[in-house]
Amino acid sequence: MKVLLVGFFCWIMLLQATAQYKLHYAMPVIQYKSVFFTDTAMVSLKFEQPGTTIHFTTNGKTPTEKDAVYTQPIVVKGQSSTIKAIVFGSEFLPSDVLVTSFYNKGLAIPAVTGTLPDAKYKANGLNSLTDNKGGFAQLNTNWLGYTNDTIQFYIDLDSKQTIHEVALNFLQDEGSWIFLPTKISIFAFNNKLQEYALKKTVYPFTNLPGKGSNCVFTSLRFSKKISTQKLMVLITTLKKIPDWHPAKGEHAWTFIDELKVY
Amino acid sequence: MQRRNFIKHSALAAGALAMAPTLSSFGMAEDAILGHNNKRYKLNKDWGKLDFTHYPVKDCHEMIQDSKGRIFLLTNETHNNIIIYDRKGKLLDSWGHEYPGGHGLTLFNENGTEVLFICDNSRNQVIKTTLDGRVLLTLNYPKETGQYSKQEEFIPTETAIAANGDIYVADGYGKDFIIRYDYKGNYLGYFGGRGDKDEHLLNAHGVCMDYRNPKQPTLIVTSRQQNAFKRFTLDGKYISTIPMPGAWVCRPVIHGDYLYAAVLQSNANLWKQSGFVTILDKDFKVVSNLAGSEPIYKENQLQEMYQTVKAFDYPHDVCIDDEGNLYVAQWNSGQVYPYKLEPVI
């Protein structure tokens, strides 16, 4: 019985010692100029809290304490790269995983024409879609904002190119009535028929509550490569804000800051 | 210890150890030490918990302590807009069914009698009441300013009451003006509003009197979306800006030599429960962030601040009691009751 009691008090002491560890650290803070880069991008992480270290990976795996400790800016290259980072420390439980992806600029897009944004959120007009700037989950001046039912973009690559993917970067921010589109279609121009032919359609998102502010990079990959000079992107926006939202029934906003062709 | 309890506890203890993150199942206080320098606190999340079926809360917006030591909480739950606790978290009383947008709560000692000022941003009014809820005065939209054409444009978030009884109302969800009245509610003037000059405000969410320098009483106004506090003279002349980079600061609360404020969220992680609490000394230098990053000054410039510990979701106000304990009320945080934080010596 004595041994049991001693054992029990050890349990209690151990529990009291670890009780304060119940809270988690927040994720590290990530800093970059843009998630879109030309050759390379420099990415910084920070977490100013004594007794903590940031561990990160660039291979897609969730970091553990065995993975690299962040000490200096990370250089990103390739078509795309994902940084995952976690804070570990002595006082609290590890943070959630910070996940941020970076994307190469892709094929040069000399001109985009099509639906113009609302005057309040027009950035630098449709040129903003190809300026390689952006990827911040906040309402800054890079974003084009729309309340149209559909948005159309015409892409002219200047000459025939072989492509396998078209991608768009959207903002999600329910607090500002900004929602994700419900449907995206990509059409390629057929020179012989002199018309646009549908190549791919996705119904990418359901808009659920409590998502916060996020950048959502949406990639449409073709089942096989196509050869074309001109593309058309047709985006169907969310017409009515869902019932769970205070502004239910109003027209949702759609925000886009970049368009990529690979 | 009785044998039966002992067995029960051991079983739970073993279970708890196996899954360390859920220790609260053991029934132990879920505490953690938060903060920096000489302002560190032990967190108690259970302090304000009540029977939700009888004393529900929605957003817990603001808190004050009266001279009897009682802690008043204002919530926009009209079942009981005001909940009154003792320091130990015991429910003492509750009242109020008519404040659907109850947001700002300020206490003022009016010649020995304490009164409350409630800002209701659904009713678009400021209401002065006794401590038991009898209405003494109601302020409607300030048409005398010439800046408003209807009641709905006025969405007050906070009041501050000067020693002479003058009432300053922050229209923090309306047009961001600070409107001044005398103690009877007669209009005296206004300042602030939106614009790109230093004296302009963006989301003037809070206002308080600063009597720490007896020779120069001032007003401190929150400009939340600018991540700053701004100081004004009592007649509304701009003095200076205190940048709070990265921090969506709510109302300033002065207790002793220090200024305390809930930070609704971090710019670095918007609308993702990234709040913390910040504490500034008499010289407006941040000395501690509870659940936030260590305050760092480089060449006298405060560096960006952000949440570092997931202790709070969206803190909306702090109250410091006569014993130096700190209470945190939260907005949109799963209808949690206020937390208490006790200083760690």
Interface residues (C-beta under 8 A of the other chain):
Chain A: L4 L5 F8 W11 I12 L14 L15 Q16 T18 A19 Q20 Y21 K22 L23 H24 Y25 A26 M27 V29 F47 E48 Q49 P50 T52 V87 E91 F92 L93 S95 A137 Q138 D173 E174 G175 G212 S213
Chain B: M1 F6 H9 S10 A13 A14 A16 L17 A20 P21 T22 L23 S24 F26 M28 A29 E30 D31 A32 I33 L43 N267 A268 N269 L270 W271 K272 S274 S293 E294 I296 Q303 E304 Y306 Q307 T308 V309 K310 A311
